[in-house]
């Protein structure tokens, strides 16, 4: 059973910082294109930042220069460093990744975490 578990959300003042973590657990051979998405009340889920299949990073225009995605392959963990937070960043943040559980006789499956709330307010 593969799980993605996010942590690090919370309440922060405008201009503050938070670091989100997403740890993958279970039977995992390798992870492809891990990324972060968010969903604000009344809005659709949107991409925040992700690694591409080629290992590059891609960011939403609204977070470029403020957020940084990184990963620790040894820990099967992906991070999102969020700086200069704005009230518009308030949302539930979700981790997403494609995971291959075995090198043979297996197929890629897509997983979502349960989400972590980020609230930016004074």
N, C-alpha and C positions, 0 to 999 in steps of 0.2 A: 504494500500500500504506500503510494507516494503522497507526500503532503508538502505544501508550501505554507510556511508560517511567517507572517509579518510581525514586526515589533518596532517600537520606537516612536509611535505616534503620540500626540498629546496636544495640549494647549500652549501656544506660544504667542508672544506679542509681535506686532508688525516690525519687520527688520531683524527678527530673531532667526535662529537656525534650529534644525532638527536633522537627525540622521536615522533613516529607516533601514531596517534589515529584513531580509527574506531568506530564511533557511529552508532548504529542501532536505527532506528526510525520507527514508525508506530504501527500497532497492533501486539504486541509481547507477547507471553506467556512465552516462554523460548528459550534459544539459546544453541546449541550443537556444540562442536568442532570448535570454532572460530580460525581462523589462518591467517597467512600472507604469501603471495606468491609474487614473483617478476618476471619481464620479462625485460631482457636487449635487446637492438636492435639486431635483427638477431638471437635471441635465443628463446628457448621454455620457457614458464612459468614454474617456479620451486617453490617448497615448501621452505619457509624460516623458519617458526616456527609455531607450532600449538598446541592447546590443543587437547588431544585425548578424545574419548567418556568417558573414565574412569577418566578424569580430570588430567591426566599427561601431561607433555609437551614434545614436540619432535622438534628437531632442525636439519637443514641441517648441515653437517659436516663443511662447509665453514664458518659458523657463530657461532659455539659453542664457548662459553667463551667470546663472544663479544656482542651478542644480547640477550635480555631477553624479553619474552612475558609475559604479565600480563593482568588481566581483573578486571573490576568493574561491578559485576552483577547488582547492584542497578542502575547503569547508562547505562546498556546495551552497555558497551564500552570495547574494547580490545586495548591494547597498545603494541608497539614494541619499546623498548629502544635499540638504536644502538650505540655502543661505538667502538672506534678504527676503524673507517670507512676507507675502502680502495677503490681505484678507481674501483676495480672489483665489488664493491657493487652498482655501478651506475645502476639504473633500475627504471622502474615504479613498485611501490609496491601496491599490491591489498589485500584487506581484503576479507575473505570468511567465511561464516558460514551457518549452518543449523538452520532454525528457525521454531518453531511451534507457530502458531498464536493463538491457543485456546486449552484448555485442553480436549475438546471433539469435535467430528465431524471435526477434522482437521488433516492435515498430514504434515510431515516435508518437507520443501522446501529449496533448496540451493540458496544462494544469493552471488553476487559479488558486491564490490564497484566499483567506477569509476576509481580508481587508483590515486596515488600521486607520482610525480617525485622526485627521490633522485639522486642527482649528486654529486659525490665525485671527486674534482679536485682542484689542486693548481692554 
